[in-house]
Amino acid sequence: MSLFEDVFPISRRPRAIAANGAADLICAPVSGRVIGLSQVDDPAFSSGMLGEGTALVPDGDVAYAPVSGTVAEVVGSKHALAIDADNGAQVLLHVGIDTVNLRGRGFRDFVGKGDRVGAGDALIWFDRELIRGSGLDDTVIVTVTNARELGGVEPTRAGSVRAGEALLRLKAVR
């Protein structure tokens, strides 16, 4: 194993997965157990300050695009990004709680600001063992920051979900 592979166990962008591309849907970025935002141990998310949405306790280590659109922002510590979706939603994808403190360690992003993505494209690889071993929570959060402008969002799933399946429904689409 090379030094690069020691630092980044995943050296190539994973293949895209099949995702429900309906205009009013936001798909699960990871497979896992769905939990409400109110259960997220971060007041910025649990209070709805960062939009309406949901969270997942992940089973895997790759987060896929929940929508098709343009990457609006990639956080320098690689744990979060925003997508301006084709359907008018501004979608925030955030991996972990307080993972900004890792300063990018344990993360690899596959996209940059301005990149076009399709629902199901691989966006971020994250090291769940490193996150949890650092005493942090690896919950993956998906919010629509402009949900009020779109009439809100409603969950389409409870329990378990597979990456690419419908997770949230927009009440209105631009």
C-alpha positions as YAML, in Angstrom:
chain: A
units: angstrom
residues:
- id: 1
  name: MET
  ca: [0.00, 0.00, 0.00]
- id: 2
  name: SER
  ca: [1.40, 3.42, -0.94]
- id: 3
  name: LEU
  ca: [1.61, 6.43, 1.39]
- id: 4
  name: PHE
  ca: [-1.26, 8.02, -0.59]
- id: 5
  name: GLU
  ca: [-3.44, 4.95, 0.03]
- id: 6
  name: ASP
  ca: [-2.57, 5.06, 3.74]
- id: 7
  name: VAL
  ca: [-3.79, 8.64, 3.94]
- id: 8
  name: PHE
  ca: [-6.71, 8.22, 1.50]
- id: 9
  name: PRO
  ca: [-7.93, 4.61, 1.56]
- id: 10
  name: ILE
  ca: [-10.13, 5.47, -1.42]
- id: 11
  name: SER
  ca: [-8.05, 6.77, -4.30]
- id: 12
  name: ARG
  ca: [-10.65, 6.92, -7.06]
- id: 13
  name: ARG
  ca: [-14.08, 8.44, -7.22]
- id: 14
  name: PRO
  ca: [-16.65, 5.68, -6.68]
- id: 15
  name: ARG
  ca: [-19.15, 5.03, -9.43]
- id: 16
  name: ALA
  ca: [-22.45, 6.85, -9.35]
- id: 17
  name: ILE
  ca: [-25.41, 4.99, -7.91]
- id: 18
  name: ALA
  ca: [-28.96, 4.86, -9.24]
- id: 19
  name: ALA
  ca: [-31.00, 7.68, -7.70]
- id: 20
  name: ASN
  ca: [-34.62, 8.73, -7.98]
- id: 21
  name: GLY
  ca: [-34.40, 11.82, -10.18]
- id: 22
  name: ALA
  ca: [-37.98, 13.11, -9.78]
- id: 23
  name: ALA
  ca: [-37.97, 16.92, -9.67]
- id: 24
  name: ASP
  ca: [-39.74, 17.14, -6.30]
- id: 25
  name: LEU
  ca: [-37.49, 14.65, -4.49]
- id: 26
  name: ILE
  ca: [-34.30, 14.81, -2.49]
- id: 27
  name: CYS
  ca: [-32.58, 11.43, -2.25]
- id: 28
  name: ALA
  ca: [-30.71, 9.79, 0.58]
- id: 29
  name: PRO
  ca: [-26.98, 10.54, 0.22]
- id: 30
  name: VAL
  ca: [-26.05, 7.42, 2.22]
- id: 31
  name: SER
  ca: [-27.70, 4.19, 3.25]
- id: 32
  name: GLY
  ca: [-28.65, 4.09, 6.90]
- id: 33
  name: ARG
  ca: [-31.25, 4.74, 9.57]
- id: 34
  name: VAL
  ca: [-33.34, 7.91, 9.18]
- id: 35
  name: ILE
  ca: [-33.61, 10.16, 12.23]
- id: 36
  name: GLY
  ca: [-35.35, 13.49, 12.66]
- id: 37
  name: LEU
  ca: [-33.39, 16.73, 12.76]
- id: 38
  name: SER
  ca: [-34.64, 17.22, 16.31]
- id: 39
  name: GLN
  ca: [-32.53, 14.18, 17.28]
- id: 40
  name: VAL
  ca: [-29.31, 15.68, 15.87]
- id: 41
  name: ASP
  ca: [-26.91, 16.71, 18.63]
- id: 42
  name: ASP
  ca: [-26.20, 20.12, 17.09]
- id: 43
  name: PRO
  ca: [-28.53, 23.04, 17.87]
- id: 44
  name: ALA
  ca: [-27.92, 24.71, 14.49]
- id: 45
  name: PHE
  ca: [-29.48, 21.68, 12.80]
- id: 46
  name: SER
  ca: [-31.94, 20.49, 15.46]
- id: 47
  name: SER
  ca: [-33.49, 23.96, 15.73]
- id: 48
  name: GLY
  ca: [-33.97, 24.22, 11.97]
- id: 49
  name: MET
  ca: [-31.62, 27.21, 11.73]
- id: 50
  name: LEU
  ca: [-29.86, 25.56, 8.76]
- id: 51
  name: GLY
  ca: [-33.06, 24.55, 6.99]
- id: 52
  name: GLU
  ca: [-35.62, 21.79, 6.97]
- id: 53
  name: GLY
  ca: [-34.55, 18.22, 6.36]
- id: 54
  name: THR
  ca: [-33.52, 15.01, 8.04]
- id: 55
  name: ALA
  ca: [-30.48, 13.03, 9.11]
- id: 56
  name: LEU
  ca: [-29.14, 9.54, 8.71]
- id: 57
  name: VAL
  ca: [-27.01, 7.26, 10.84]
- id: 58
  name: PRO
  ca: [-24.83, 5.98, 7.97]
- id: 59
  name: ASP
  ca: [-24.04, 2.39, 7.04]
- id: 60
  name: GLY
  ca: [-21.42, 3.36, 4.46]
- id: 61
  name: ASP
  ca: [-18.58, 5.79, 3.95]
- id: 62
  name: VAL
  ca: [-19.48, 7.59, 0.70]
- id: 63
  name: ALA
  ca: [-22.02, 10.39, 0.46]
- id: 64
  name: TYR
  ca: [-23.74, 10.68, -2.92]
- id: 65
  name: ALA
  ca: [-25.50, 13.67, -4.48]
- id: 66
  name: PRO
  ca: [-29.07, 13.87, -3.18]
- id: 67
  name: VAL
  ca: [-30.10, 16.03, -6.17]
- id: 68
  name: SER
  ca: [-28.91, 17.11, -9.59]
- id: 69
  name: GLY
  ca: [-27.51, 20.61, -9.79]
- id: 70
  name: THR
  ca: [-24.40, 22.74, -9.38]
- id: 71
  name: VAL
  ca: [-22.05, 22.61, -6.41]
- id: 72
  name: ALA
  ca: [-22.39, 26.05, -4.82]
- id: 73
  name: GLU
  ca: [-19.82, 25.60, -2.05]
- id: 74
  name: VAL
  ca: [-17.41, 23.03, -0.66]
- id: 75
  name: VAL
  ca: [-16.28, 23.61, 2.92]
- id: 76
  name: GLY
  ca: [-12.48, 23.66, 3.24]
- id: 77
  name: SER
  ca: [-12.52, 20.86, 5.80]
- id: 78
  name: LYS
  ca: [-14.30, 18.69, 3.20]
- id: 79
  name: HIS
  ca: [-17.09, 17.57, 5.54]
- id: 80
  name: ALA
  ca: [-19.88, 19.61, 3.95]
- id: 81
  name: LEU
  ca: [-21.05, 21.10, 0.69]
- id: 82
  name: ALA
  ca: [-24.01, 22.93, -0.79]
- id: 83
  name: ILE
  ca: [-25.77, 22.24, -4.08]
- id: 84
  name: ASP
  ca: [-28.00, 24.60, -6.02]
- id: 85
  name: ALA
  ca: [-30.42, 21.97, -7.28]
- id: 86
  name: ASP
  ca: [-32.13, 22.08, -10.66]
- id: 87
  name: ASN
  ca: [-35.47, 22.01, -8.81]
- id: 88
  name: GLY
  ca: [-34.75, 25.31, -7.01]
- id: 89
  name: ALA
  ca: [-33.73, 23.77, -3.68]
- id: 90
  name: GLN
  ca: [-30.56, 24.86, -1.97]
- id: 91
  name: VAL
  ca: [-29.36, 21.60, -0.44]
- id: 92
  name: LEU
  ca: [-26.81, 21.36, 2.35]
- id: 93
  name: LEU
  ca: [-25.04, 18.01, 2.83]
- id: 94
  name: HIS
  ca: [-23.14, 17.79, 6.11]
- id: 95
  name: VAL
  ca: [-21.18, 14.74, 7.31]
- id: 96
  name: GLY
  ca: [-20.83, 14.41, 11.07]
- id: 97
  name: ILE
  ca: [-21.22, 16.65, 14.09]
- id: 98
  name: ASP
  ca: [-18.24, 18.91, 14.91]
- id: 99
  name: THR
  ca: [-16.22, 17.15, 12.19]
- id: 100
  name: VAL
  ca: [-14.94, 20.58, 11.15]
- id: 101
  name: ASN
  ca: [-12.50, 20.03, 14.04]
- id: 102
  name: LEU
  ca: [-10.82, 17.24, 12.04]
- id: 103
  name: ARG
  ca: [-9.66, 19.92, 9.53]
- id: 104
  name: GLY
  ca: [-10.21, 17.63, 6.56]
- id: 105
  name: ARG
  ca: [-8.53, 14.57, 8.08]
- id: 106
  name: GLY
  ca: [-10.62, 11.51, 7.24]
- id: 107
  name: PHE
  ca: [-12.43, 13.15, 4.31]
- id: 108
  name: ARG
  ca: [-11.97, 13.23, 0.55]
- id: 109
  name: ASP
  ca: [-14.15, 15.29, -1.73]
- id: 110
  name: PHE
  ca: [-14.72, 14.37, -5.35]
- id: 111
  name: VAL
  ca: [-16.21, 17.67, -6.53]
- id: 112
  name: GLY
  ca: [-15.43, 21.37, -6.40]
- id: 113
  name: LYS
  ca: [-17.36, 24.61, -6.43]
- id: 114
  name: GLY
  ca: [-19.07, 25.11, -9.78]
- id: 115
  name: ASP
  ca: [-19.08, 21.42, -10.74]
- id: 116
  name: ARG
  ca: [-22.22, 19.96, -12.24]
- id: 117
  name: VAL
  ca: [-23.47, 16.85, -10.42]
- id: 118
  name: GLY
  ca: [-26.22, 14.36, -11.07]
- id: 119
  name: ALA
  ca: [-28.29, 12.74, -8.34]
- id: 120
  name: GLY
  ca: [-26.32, 9.67, -7.28]
- id: 121
  name: ASP
  ca: [-22.83, 11.00, -8.11]
- id: 122
  name: ALA
  ca: [-20.19, 10.34, -5.43]
- id: 123
  name: LEU
  ca: [-19.42, 13.57, -3.54]
- id: 124
  name: ILE
  ca: [-17.54, 12.83, -0.30]
- id: 125
  name: TRP
  ca: [-15.70, 9.85, 1.16]
- id: 126
  name: PHE
  ca: [-15.48, 9.87, 4.96]
- id: 127
  name: ASP
  ca: [-13.66, 7.65, 7.46]
- id: 128
  name: ARG
  ca: [-16.37, 6.62, 9.93]
- id: 129
  name: GLU
  ca: [-13.86, 4.86, 12.19]
- id: 130
  name: LEU
  ca: [-11.68, 7.97, 12.43]
- id: 131
  name: ILE
  ca: [-14.72, 10.17, 13.11]
- id: 132
  name: ARG
  ca: [-16.04, 7.90, 15.86]
- id: 133
  name: GLY
  ca: [-12.54, 7.22, 17.18]
- id: 134
  name: SER
  ca: [-12.13, 10.97, 17.60]
- id: 135
  name: GLY
  ca: [-15.19, 11.01, 19.85]
- id: 136
  name: LEU
  ca: [-17.38, 12.58, 17.17]
- id: 137
  name: ASP
  ca: [-20.76, 11.67, 15.70]
- id: 138
  name: ASP
  ca: [-20.83, 10.47, 12.05]
- id: 139
  name: THR
  ca: [-24.50, 11.39, 11.42]
- id: 140
  name: VAL
  ca: [-25.09, 12.63, 7.85]
- id: 141
  name: ILE
  ca: [-27.46, 15.60, 7.61]
- id: 142
  name: VAL
  ca: [-29.41, 16.82, 4.57]
- id: 143
  name: THR
  ca: [-31.27, 20.13, 4.73]
- id: 144
  name: VAL
  ca: [-32.95, 22.46, 2.28]
- id: 145
  name: THR
  ca: [-31.81, 25.90, 3.37]
- id: 146
  name: ASN
  ca: [-34.49, 27.69, 1.33]
- id: 147
  name: ALA
  ca: [-37.30, 25.30, 2.28]
- id: 148
  name: ARG
  ca: [-39.62, 28.09, 3.39]
- id: 149
  name: GLU
  ca: [-39.44, 29.70, -0.06]
- id: 150
  name: LEU
  ca: [-40.45, 26.33, -1.54]
- id: 151
  name: GLY
  ca: [-43.32, 25.71, 0.87]
- id: 152
  name: GLY
  ca: [-41.32, 23.30, 3.03]
- id: 153
  name: VAL
  ca: [-40.25, 19.69, 2.78]
- id: 154
  name: GLU
  ca: [-41.77, 16.49, 4.06]
- id: 155
  name: PRO
  ca: [-40.03, 13.21, 4.82]
- id: 156
  name: THR
  ca: [-40.83, 10.30, 2.53]
- id: 157
  name: ARG
  ca: [-39.11, 7.67, 4.66]
- id: 158
  name: ALA
  ca: [-38.79, 6.43, 8.19]
- id: 159
  name: GLY
  ca: [-36.63, 3.57, 9.41]
- id: 160
  name: SER
  ca: [-33.94, 2.45, 6.99]
- id: 161
  name: VAL
  ca: [-33.18, 3.85, 3.56]
- id: 162
  name: ARG
  ca: [-30.72, 3.02, 0.80]
- id: 163
  name: ALA
  ca: [-28.56, 5.67, -0.83]
- id: 164
  name: GLY
  ca: [-30.38, 7.06, -3.86]
- id: 165
  name: GLU
  ca: [-33.89, 6.37, -2.57]
- id: 166
  name: ALA
  ca: [-36.34, 9.22, -1.99]
- id: 167
  name: LEU
  ca: [-35.76, 10.84, 1.41]
- id: 168
  name: LEU
  ca: [-37.56, 14.20, 1.28]
- id: 169
  name: ARG
  ca: [-40.28, 15.68, -0.93]
- id: 170
  name: LEU
  ca: [-40.38, 19.37, -1.77]
- id: 171
  name: LYS
  ca: [-43.86, 20.82, -1.39]
- id: 172
  name: ALA
  ca: [-43.21, 23.16, -4.32]
- id: 173
  name: VAL
  ca: [-40.65, 23.10, -7.16]
- id: 174
  name: ARG
  ca: [-39.39, 26.05, -9.16]
...
